[in-house]
Amino acid sequence: MAINNNKIVIVGAGLAGLFTALKLAPLKVILITSKNLGSGTSSQWAQAGIAAAVGKFDSVSSHLNDTVQVGGGIVDQKIAELVIKNGPDRVNDLISLGVPFDVDENQELILRKEAAHEHNRIVSVRGDMTGKKIMEVLTGLVEKSPHIEIIEGQNAVELHQENDAVYGVTIQNSVKETYIKSGCIILATGGIGQLYRVTTNSKEALGDGVGMAARCGAVLSDMEFVQFHPTAFDIGIDPAPLATEALRGEGAKIINSKYQNFMKDAHPEGELAPRDIVARAIFTEQKKGEQVYLDCRGDLGSRMIDDFPTVYELCKKNKINPKNDPIPISPAAHYHMGGIKSDKCGRTNISGLYACGENACTGIHGANRLASNSLLEAIAFADIISSDIKDQINKYVRREVHHPKIVKVKSLDQNDLLALRETMTKYVGVERDQVGLEKAFDTIRDIYLKYQEQGYDNNSLITSLLIIKSAMNRTEQRGSHYRTDHPYQDNKLNSRSSITKEDLNL
């Protein structure tokens, strides 16, 4: 089946996809989502909020400085400044659309504190319901928007390009395969967390968008940098629920089984140190055999029902009383700083192909994302990309019709998915070394070659191999990438990385 049209195609219906679709009005848009609209995205689970320099004593320069300090020396400062300047206006856009951000008695935004931020600058909804409420509002608006056609329950599996220009995308479900002709496609497919055994990401976050773009010839950047959130609930649930960082901003402590608060020994900022440092400190305790907890006992635990209702309900459901009981936690794969390399307009190296949100790599995050800069990047680039497309649309719609060669793309069977997740966790996790990375590459390449022999391709395996290869190439410690065999930062590697599928030599 084929759909010939001059519409813009957006793959993915998280915050980046929905906001871009709305911003593109009145241009016609096809929005593709693998689940029902409003479900199956990590955006809906984003708790803390959006970082934006809207406070009376805050500034773009302060927010930029915090972003650069955390980013390990490779933040693209021009892109970061562009996004940060964009933030206040985009927050106002969301307010005008009906997002109920927390306000005080004077109707001023309540701004919360998170790790490595100089100022209180996190705009949120009820402390930890930000993503859920934003997605509810945007989903309702998208459903009512006449310029948006929604295709649900379909996975995008292959992009088609000729002469470095995109001309279509293949989507499929268990019943049929459909080719959609389009000279303008936006990838907003989210993250890669489900490539790991413990993750906060939704089941759909298997890196398909990144792998699909790589197979189409896109350049990838900073693929080695995977951020592990230090305080995911360690209660055997997949995906692992998140204990928002805002709790630490409100005074929660991290303790071990002996009730020792070990974070002050790891970093002067203690619990509010950058995420990579907190995650490694917890991982070190776990290697000693310690269970680690988030200690909210006392006043914070008592007011959690009102101030952090999502975390409170998770505690209650799992028989944890946060007033009296510490919450068991563990680092979990949370956010990918790397992805499809895109420029200040959100364009990739393939003409007509844009990337927005977590599957993009603009350079704002460097080696380690500053807390709550992810939703900021998504809403900023939704506006930037939609404006650029409106300027360029005549170029994209005039492309000739092509007849694509369809490659068979197959999802991983459960045994192979389990092997992939175990391998990535064991060898490409919080800590890495050359021997382990080589084992991981060989194991996952063998799975990939098995699928190739059967006549299939797989996007998740490509993404995993790109992460591993990039981690092998960066022989140093930088931000979220920690090599135990190279535990120091190497100034010779003080730049962003680039890689293509061809570099895998498969």
KOLSE-731169 format. One record per residue (C-alpha): y, z, x; residue in three letters. Coordinates in steps of 0.001 Angstrom, whole numbers, plus 524288, in hexadecimal, padded with zeros to 5 digits. Layout:
(r (Y,Z,X),ALA) ...
This chain:
(r (80000,80000,80000),MET) (r (80D9E,7FCD8,804F7),ALA) (r (81B3D,800C9,800B2),ILE) (r (82601,7F775,804F3),ASN) (r (83377,7FD6F,803F9),ASN) (r (8405E,7FF4A,80AC3),ASN) (r (84052,80DE8,8089C),LYS) (r (84179,81825,81335),ILE) (r (834C0,81F92,8153B),VAL) (r (834A0,82E15,81886),ILE) (r (827AC,833BF,81CF4),VAL) (r (82760,8425F,81A70),GLY) (r (82D3B,84B1B,81005),ALA) (r (83156,8576B,81707),GLY) (r (83F8C,85B32,818BE),LEU) (r (8426E,84FB1,821DB),ALA) (r (83C57,845AA,818B4),GLY) (r (8420D,84AD6,80C03),LEU) (r (84FD6,84CDC,81131),PHE) (r (85001,83F6B,8178B),THR) (r (84B45,83930,80AEB),ALA) (r (8563B,83FAA,80342),LEU) (r (86060,83C24,80D97),LYS) (r (85C64,82DC0,80D29),LEU) (r (86111,82C02,7FF1F),ALA) (r (863AF,8223B,7F971),PRO) (r (85A7B,81A8D,80268),LEU) (r (84CB4,8192E,7FCF3),LYS) (r (84296,821F5,8036A),VAL) (r (833C3,8235C,802F7),ILE) (r (82FB0,8313E,80661),LEU) (r (82195,83306,80AA6),ILE) (r (81B29,8406B,80A40),THR) (r (80D0D,843D6,80D2C),SER) (r (80CE5,84E89,802C9),LYS) (r (8141B,850D3,7F615),ASN) (r (822C7,850C0,7F81A),LEU) (r (82795,85E0F,7FCA1),GLY) (r (81A95,8628F,8025D),SER) (r (81371,86107,80F3B),GLY) (r (81F63,86276,817F7),THR) (r (8233B,86C75,82232),SER) (r (8313F,86C30,81D1B),SER) (r (82D64,873BB,810EE),GLN) (r (82853,87EC7,81986),TRP) (r (8343A,87F89,82267),ALA) (r (8388E,88D81,82085),GLN) (r (8444C,8914E,82887),ALA) (r (84E16,8868B,825D3),GLY) (r (857C4,87D19,82BC9),ILE) (r (85FAA,87FF7,837FE),ALA) (r (86DC6,87BD1,835D4),ALA) (r (87A8F,87FBE,83C3B),ALA) (r (88144,883C0,82F8A),VAL) (r (884BC,891D8,832F0),GLY) (r (892BA,89672,834CA),LYS) (r (89086,899E7,84316),PHE) (r (88680,88F4A,845F9),ASP) (r (8890A,881E9,84BEC),SER) (r (88293,87504,84F2F),VAL) (r (883B6,8784E,85DAE),SER) (r (87CA2,8855F,85BD9),SER) (r (8719F,87F2C,853F6),HIS) (r (87096,87430,85DF0),LEU) (r (87012,87DCE,8692F),ASN) (r (864F8,88563,862B0),ASP) (r (85D7E,878C6,86040),THR) (r (85F05,87473,86E5F),VAL) (r (85B98,881D2,87403),GLN) (r (84EC1,8823B,86C94),VAL) (r (84B63,873EE,86EF3),GLY) (r (846CE,87548,87CF5),GLY) (r (850A4,86C4A,88372),GLY) (r (84D2A,85F94,87C95),ILE) (r (854DF,86030,86FD0),VAL) (r (85C6E,853C2,86CD6),ASP) (r (86989,85A70,86B67),GLN) (r (8705D,84EFB,864CE),LYS) (r (865EE,84E51,85A4C),ILE) (r (865E1,85D19,858D8),ALA) (r (874A5,85D5D,85722),GLU) (r (873DA,8524C,84D37),LEU) (r (869D6,859B1,8451F),VAL) (r (870B4,866D7,84620),ILE) (r (87DD0,8610A,84221),LYS) (r (876DA,85AD0,83691),ASN) (r (870DD,867B8,83222),GLY) (r (87B8E,86E25,829DC),PRO) (r (87DE2,861CD,821D2),ASP) (r (86F67,8600B,81F41),ARG) (r (86E01,86E3E,81B05),VAL) (r (87931,86BBB,81195),ASN) (r (871ED,85FA4,80CBE),ASP) (r (86621,8680D,8098D),LEU) (r (86EA9,87213,802BA),ILE) (r (874D0,8674B,7FA7B),SER) (r (86722,86280,7F6EA),LEU) (r (863B6,8700B,7F1E1),GLY) (r (85CD0,8771F,7FD04),VAL) (r (85F39,885BC,7FA67),PRO) (r (86231,88AAD,8082D),PHE) (r (8645B,8995F,8091A),ASP) (r (8726D,89DA6,80718),VAL) (r (87950,8AACB,806FE),ASP) (r (881CF,8B0C5,7FC54),GLU) (r (88D17,8A802,800C5),ASN) (r (88493,89BD2,7FF8A),GLN) (r (884AC,89A3E,80E58),GLU) (r (87819,89583,814BE),LEU) (r (86FAA,8A08B,81A23),ILE) (r (86C7C,89CF8,8283B),LEU) (r (86066,8A2B1,82EC3),ARG) (r (85D19,8A4AF,83D1E),LYS) (r (851A8,89E94,84442),GLU) (r (84C9A,89E87,85217),ALA) (r (8554F,898CE,85CC9),ALA) (r (860DE,8967E,8539F),HIS) (r (86DAC,89C88,85804),GLU) (r (87283,89DBF,84A0C),HIS) (r (86D22,89FDC,83C6F),ASN) (r (86C3A,891A3,83808),ARG) (r (85FB9,8900A,83017),ILE) (r (86244,88B8D,8222E),VAL) (r (856DA,88F80,8198A),SER) (r (851B9,891FF,80BDC),VAL) (r (84CF9,89FCE,80905),ARG) (r (84A50,8A20C,81760),GLY) (r (83DA9,89A61,81837),ASP) (r (83D32,890A3,80CF0),MET) (r (84648,8863B,81280),THR) (r (83CD2,87AE0,813D9),GLY) (r (83683,87D81,806B1),LYS) (r (84375,87D75,7FF59),LYS) (r (8491D,871B1,80691),ILE) (r (83CD0,869E3,803AD),MET) (r (83CF8,86DD1,7F558),GLU) (r (84AFE,86914,7F3DF),VAL) (r (8492F,85C51,7FB6E),LEU) (r (83C25,8591A,7F4F8),THR) (r (84271,85A5B,7E796),GLY) (r (84DAE,8517D,7EB87),LEU) (r (844B9,84735,7F198),VAL) (r (83C54,846C6,7E556),GLU) (r (84874,843CE,7DD37),LYS) (r (84E7C,839D5,7E696),SER) (r (84D4F,82BDF,7E168),PRO) (r (84EB5,825E5,7EF01),HIS) (r (84267,82CC4,7F3FE),ILE) (r (8348D,82803,7F10B),GLU) (r (82A5B,8326D,7F437),ILE) (r (81C87,82F2F,7F8A5),ILE) (r (81414,83B6F,7F8BB),GLU) (r (806A2,83E1F,7FE68),GLY) (r (80740,83374,808B7),GLN) (r (806B0,834A8,8177C),ASN) (r (80E36,82B42,82016),ALA) (r (8048B,826EA,82A74),VAL) (r (80A5E,81B41,8317C),GLU) (r (8179E,8156A,8349D),LEU) (r (8190E,806D0,836CF),HIS) (r (8228E,800B1,8405B),GLN) (r (82534,7F3C8,846D4),GLU) (r (82E94,7F145,85205),ASN) (r (831E5,7FFCF,85218),ASP) (r (8366D,7FFAB,843EB),ALA) (r (82F48,806A4,83901),VAL) (r (82B99,7FECA,82CE3),TYR) (r (8224A,8073E,82506),GLY) (r (81960,812ED,8237C),VAL) (r (80B81,814A7,81E8F),THR) (r (80870,82046,815D4),ILE) (r (7FB48,82486,810A0),GLN) (r (7F3CA,82E6F,808B2),ASN) (r (7E537,82FBC,80640),SER) (r (7E572,8247C,7FC8B),VAL) (r (7EE73,819E6,801A1),LYS) (r (7F6D9,814D3,80CAF),GLU) (r (80497,80F9C,80A4B),THR) (r (80DAB,80809,81331),TYR) (r (81C39,809E5,810B4),ILE) (r (8259B,80005,81677),LYS) (r (83227,80629,81B82),SER) (r (83B5A,80374,826BB),GLY) (r (84084,81163,82687),CYS) (r (83745,81CF7,82771),ILE) (r (83A7A,82B48,829CE),ILE) (r (82FC8,83429,82EF1),LEU) (r (8316C,8422E,82A4A),ALA) (r (82340,8467B,82B6F),THR) (r (82562,8541D,83109),GLY) (r (81E58,85B3B,83BDF),GLY) (r (81192,85C63,84350),ILE) (r (80DB6,86A9F,84124),GLY) (r (80072,867BB,83AF3),GLN) (r (7FBF1,8621B,847F9),LEU) (r (7FA8B,87098,84B9B),TYR) (r (7F139,87AC4,84637),ARG) (r (7FBF8,88495,842DC),VAL) (r (8084C,87EB9,83D03),THR) (r (812E6,8814F,83310),THR) (r (81328,872E3,82F2E),ASN) (r (80DC3,86CFA,822B4),SER) (r (80071,8664F,822AB),LYS) (r (80725,8590C,8233E),GLU) (r (80E03,85BCA,8304A),ALA) (r (8047A,85420,838B7),LEU) (r (80E39,84BF6,84057),GLY) (r (80ADF,83F7B,83908),ASP) (r (818CA,83A50,8391E),GLY) (r (81A37,83BC1,847C8),VAL) (r (80D07,8355C,84A59),GLY) (r (8100A,82A52,840E9),MET) (r (81D1D,827D0,8478F),ALA) (r (81697,827FF,85501),ALA) (r (80C9C,81DE2,85094),ARG) (r (817FE,81583,84BD9),CYS) (r (81E41,815C0,8596D),GLY) (r (8280D,820C1,857C1),ALA) (r (82C31,828D8,86383),VAL) (r (82925,8375E,86277),LEU) (r (830B6,84236,86939),SER) (r (82E8A,85086,86D1E),ASP) (r (820D5,8507A,86762),MET) (r (81C6C,85BC9,87011),GLU) (r (82573,86592,8696D),PHE) (r (81E96,86CB0,85E4C),VAL) (r (824FA,87907,8594D),GLN) (r (81C4D,88460,85570),PHE) (r (82282,88D8E,84BAB),HIS) (r (81FCA,89B3B,850CD),PRO) (r (81E82,8A243,843D4),THR) (r (814EE,89B70,83AD7),ALA) (r (80C45,8A422,8326E),PHE) (r (7FF5C,8A63E,8398C),ASP) (r (7F6DF,8A804,82D77),ILE) (r (7EDA7,89C4C,82E0E),GLY) (r (7F53F,89352,824DC),ILE) (r (7F715,884C9,827ED),ASP) (r (80238,88151,8285C),PRO) (r (8069B,88E62,82DD6),ALA) (r (811C4,8941C,825A4),PRO) (r (81E3F,896E4,82CF8),LEU) (r (824FA,8A3F0,82EFF),ALA) (r (832B0,89E95,83029),THR) (r (83A93,8A09D,83C75),GLU) (r (84553,8A642,83401),ALA) (r (83D29,8B2BC,83332),LEU) (r (83F29,8B4A1,841C4),ARG) (r (84D7D,8B1DD,83FA7),GLY) (r (84D43,8BD4A,8361D),GLU) (r (846EA,8C650,84016),GLY) (r (83826,8C436,83F36),ALA) (r (830F9,8C75E,84BE7),LYS) (r (824E4,8C15B,8521A),ILE) (r (81A5D,8CB10,85612),ILE) (r (80C5A,8CAE4,85AF8),ASN) (r (80051,8D281,8569C),SER) (r (80546,8DE67,85E1A),LYS) (r (81218,8DD78,8568B),TYR) (r (81926,8D9EF,8632C),GLN) (r (82560,8D18E,86213),ASN) (r (82338,8C849,86D96),PHE) (r (82DD9,8BE24,86B30),MET) (r (83891,8C51B,872ED),LYS) (r (8301A,8C388,87F0D),ASP) (r (82F01,8B4F7,87C6D),ALA) (r (83D74,8B1E1,87A29),HIS) (r (84A61,8B945,87948),PRO) (r (84C39,8B469,86B4B),GLU) (r (83F03,8B9E1,86751),GLY) (r (83AC9,8B4FD,859E8),GLU) (r (84682,8ABE3,85959),LEU) (r (842E8,8A48F,865C9),ALA) (r (84061,895D7,86498),PRO) (r (833F4,8928D,85D53),ARG) (r (82C4A,88D85,868FD),ASP) (r (82E3E,89A69,87026),ILE) (r (82A80,8A2B0,86460),VAL) (r (81E70,89A46,861D1),ALA) (r (819DA,89B58,86FF8),ARG) (r (81BF3,8AA0D,87020),ALA) (r (81375,8AB72,86403),ILE) (r (8095B,8A20A,8699B),PHE) (r (808C4,8AA58,875FF),THR) (r (805DE,8B67E,86DE7),GLU) (r (7FB53,8AF2E,86672),GLN) (r (7F4DD,8AB14,8732E),LYS) (r (7F3D6,8B99E,8763A),LYS) (r (7EC6C,8BB6B,86983),GLY) (r (7F7E0,8C11E,861FF),GLU) (r (7FAEF,8BE69,853C0),GLN) (r (80986,8BC45,85229),VAL) (r (811C4,8C076,84684),TYR) (r (81F3F,8BE9E,840BF),LEU) (r (8243A,8CC3B,83DC9),ASP) (r (82D15,8CC76,831D0),CYS) (r (829B6,8DA5E,82DE8),ARG) (r (8344D,8E2D0,82809),GLY) (r (840DA,8DDB2,8220D),ASP) (r (83E48,8CF37,824DD),LEU) (r (830D0,8D028,81EA7),GLY) (r (83689,8D71E,812E1),SER) (r (840AA,8CCA9,81000),ARG) (r (837C8,8C12F,81320),MET) (r (8349B,8BF49,804AD),ILE) (r (842DB,8BB75,80240),ASP) (r (8473A,8B5EA,80F5A),ASP) (r (83AC5,8AEBF,8138F),PHE) (r (832C2,8AC96,80731),PRO) (r (829EF,8A205,80CD8),THR) (r (8255F,8AA99,81811),VAL) (r (8243A,8B63E,80EE4),TYR) (r (81B56,8AEBC,8058C),GLU) (r (812CD,8AA5C,810F4),LEU) (r (811A4,8B86C,8156D),CYS) (r (80E7F,8BD34,807BF),LYS) (r (80451,8B299,80587),LYS) (r (7FD8B,8B66D,81241),ASN) (r (7FE22,8C51F,80FD0),LYS) (r (808C2,8C7C5,819E4),ILE) (r (8136B,8D16D,81635),ASN) (r (81EB9,8CD8E,81F3E),PRO) (r (8254C,8DABB,81D23),LYS) (r (819B9,8E19A,82379),ASN) (r (81161,8D725,82A01),ASP) (r (814B0,8CE05,8354E),PRO) (r (811D0,8BF91,832B3),ILE) (r (8076C,8B914,83B54),PRO) (r (80D46,8AD10,841F3),ILE) (r (809DC,8A23E,84B7C),SER) (r (810B1,8965D,85169),PRO) (r (80E1C,88A13,8496C),ALA) (r (81152,87BB9,84B80),ALA) (r (81DEC,87A4A,843FB),HIS) (r (8270F,86F66,84841),TYR) (r (82653,86350,850C3),HIS) (r (83289,860D2,858DA),MET) (r (82D02,85398,85CBE),GLY) (r (82AC6,8479A,85478),GLY) (r (82FA6,839CA,8522D),ILE) (r (83B19,8375D,85B3B),LYS) (r (84747,834B0,85337),SER) (r (8559E,83306,8565C),ASP) (r (8626B,8383A,850D3),LYS) (r (86075,82FA5,844BA),CYS) (r (8523D,83392,842CF),GLY) (r (84D9E,82623,84750),ARG) (r (8412B,82444,84F37),THR) (r (83E7C,81955,858ED),ASN) (r (83862,81188,84DB4),ILE) (r (8432D,80AE1,845DF),SER) (r (8438A,80FA5,837D5),GLY) (r (83B2B,81BA3,83AB3),LEU) (r (841F8,828CC,839C8),TYR) (r (83CD1,83692,83BF4),ALA) (r (84224,842C4,83552),CYS) (r (83E38,8510C,835DB),GLY) (r (8334D,856ED,83DCD),GLU) (r (82C42,84A2E,840F5),ASN) (r (838A8,84588,847CC),ALA) (r (83CF2,84952,8556A),CYS) (r (84BAD,8488E,85686),THR) (r (84CE8,851BD,86222),GLY) (r (853EC,85CB8,85AF3),ILE) (r (848DE,86670,85D33),HIS) (r (845AD,863BA,86B5D),GLY) (r (83A01,86B92,86FF1),ALA) (r (83B6B,8766B,865F3),ASN) (r (8419E,875DF,85866),ARG) (r (84C00,87FC7,854D2),LEU) (r (8481E,886C3,8484B),ALA) (r (84C49,87FF5,83BA2),SER) (r (8515F,873D5,842AA),ASN) (r (8462A,86C08,83CA9),SER) (r (84B18,86B9C,82EAB),LEU) (r (858A4,8694D,83450),LEU) (r (853E2,85D48,83BB4),GLU) (r (84CE0,8581D,82F9E),ALA) (r (858BF,858D1,826AE),ILE) (r (86222,853DA,8311A),ALA) (r (859EF,847E9,83453),PHE) (r (85723,84528,82600),ALA) (r (865B8,842D3,824AD),ASP) (r (86701,83B9D,831AA),ILE) (r (85B73,83290,82F02),ILE) (r (85F6F,82F75,8210D),SER) (r (86D20,82BBE,825AE),SER) (r (867B7,82315,83079),ASP) (r (85E4B,81C32,82743),ILE) (r (86943,8193D,81DB6),LYS) (r (87075,812A4,828F0),ASP) (r (86470,80B26,82D81),GLN) (r (85D54,8082C,820C4),ILE) (r (86076,7F99A,82020),ASN) (r (859DA,7F7B0,82D3E),LYS) (r (84D91,7FE96,8288E),TYR) (r (84BDC,7F7F8,81B48),VAL) (r (84CDC,7E9FE,82078),ARG) (r (8407E,7EA75,8288C),ARG) (r (8360D,7E064,825B0),GLU) (r (82938,7E3DE,81F0B),VAL) (r (81DCB,7E66A,82829),HIS) (r (80F4C,7E72A,825A3),HIS) (r (80A99,7F35D,82C8E),PRO) (r (7FDBA,7F572,83322),LYS) (r (7F8A3,80230,82D76),ILE) (r (7F1D4,80B74,836DC),VAL) (r (7E836,814EC,830C7),LYS) (r (7ED59,822CC,8321F),VAL) (r (7E427,82E0C,82F2C),LYS) (r (7E6E9,83C7E,82D63),SER) (r (7DF91,845F6,8361B),LEU) (r (7D312,84B6B,83092),ASP) (r (7D28F,85A42,82FFA),GLN) (r (7CA46,85C3F,83C27),ASN) (r (7D31F,853A9,84465),ASP) (r (7DF46,85A3F,83ED6),LEU) (r (7D9B9,86798,8422C),LEU) (r (7D66E,86312,85006),ALA) (r (7E428,85D9A,8518E),LEU) (r (7EABA,86A2A,84CF3),ARG) (r (7E238,872D1,8557C),GLU) (r (7E4AA,86A40,8615C),THR) (r (7F360,869DA,85F8C),MET) (r (7F3FB,87892,85D7F),THR) (r (7EB92,87BD0,86943),LYS) (r (7F1A5,87294,87323),TYR) (r (7FEEF,86DFC,86DF9),VAL) (r (8042A,87A90,867FE),GLY) (r (80D9B,8853F,86C0C),VAL) (r (808D0,883D2,87A14),GLU) (r (80351,877A5,880C7),ARG) (r (7FDF4,87350,88DFA),ASP) (r (7F97D,8667F,893E2),GLN) (r (7EAE1,8691E,892EB),VAL) (r (7EBCF,86CCD,884A1),GLY) (r (7F4B0,8615D,88150),LEU) (r (7EB42,857DA,887AA),GLU) (r (7DFFA,85DBF,87FD2),LYS) (r (7E7F3,85C76,87369),ALA) (r (7EB86,84E4E,8763C),PHE) (r (7DD6E,84A83,8790F),ASP) (r (7D83B,85165,86CE6),THR) (r (7E21A,84B74,8639A),ILE) (r (7E162,83DFE,869EB),ARG) (r (7D2AB,83E16,867A7),ASP) (r (7D4DB,840E4,85935),ILE) (r (7DEFA,835FA,858AC),TYR) (r (7D5E0,82C39,85F4B),LEU) (r (7CB17,82FC8,855A1),LYS) (r (7D403,82BDD,84A72),TYR) (r (7D7DE,81F6C,851A6),GLN) (r (7C993,81BB1,8533D),GLU) (r (7C7EF,81D5A,84496),GLN) (r (7D363,8141B,8425E),GLY) (r (7DD87,81E60,83ED2),TYR) (r (7EA3F,823B8,84432),ASP) (r (7EF9E,83171,8423B),ASN) (r (7FDC1,835BF,84357),ASN) (r (7FB5D,8445B,84589),SER) (r (7F2F5,841CB,8517A),LEU) (r (7FD72,838EF,8574D),ILE) (r (807BA,84388,8553F),THR) (r (7FF08,84DD6,85B8C),SER) (r (7FC7E,84559,8676F),LEU) (r (80B13,842C1,868F4),LEU) (r (80DD3,85169,868C3),ILE) (r (80349,85407,872DF),ILE) (r (80748,848E9,87BE5),LYS) (r (81579,84D3E,87B6E),SER) (r (8115F,85B3C,87E7D),ALA) (r (80980,85659,88A1B),MET) (r (81543,84ED1,88F1E),ASN) (r (81E8B,85A7F,88E9B),ARG) (r (819D4,862E8,899E9),THR) (r (822E2,86E6E,897AE),GLU) (r (8268E,87946,88E40),GLN) (r (83194,87593,8850F),ARG) (r (83462,87B5E,877B4),GLY) (r (82873,87ADC,86EEE),SER) (r (82087,8739D,87951),HIS) (r (81A63,87DDE,88235),TYR) (r (81175,8796B,88D26),ARG) (r (80A5F,884FD,89341),THR) (r (80792,87C69,89F24),ASP) (r (81615,878CB,8A03B),HIS) (r (81D00,884F8,89AFB),PRO) (r (82A8B,88179,89FFA),TYR) (r (834DB,877FB,89B59),GLN) (r (8360E,86BE1,8A3E0),ASP) (r (843D4,86650,8A447),ASN) (r (83E3B,8590B,8A7E5),LYS) (r (838AA,858A3,89A14),LEU) (r (8459A,85C34,893C9),ASN) (r (84554,8511A,889DC),SER) (r (83F16,84D3F,87D18),ARG) (r (831EF,84672,87D9D),SER) (r (82E14,83960,877AE),SER) (r (820B7,833DF,874D9),ILE) (r (81A61,828BC,86D3E),THR) (r (80CA5,82665,86834),LYS) (r (80A87,81CE7,87362),GLU) (r (80C2B,82814,87D06),ASP) (r (7FF91,82E2B,877CF),LEU) (r (7F77B,822FE,87DA2),ASN) (r (7ED8D,823FB,872C1),LEU) 
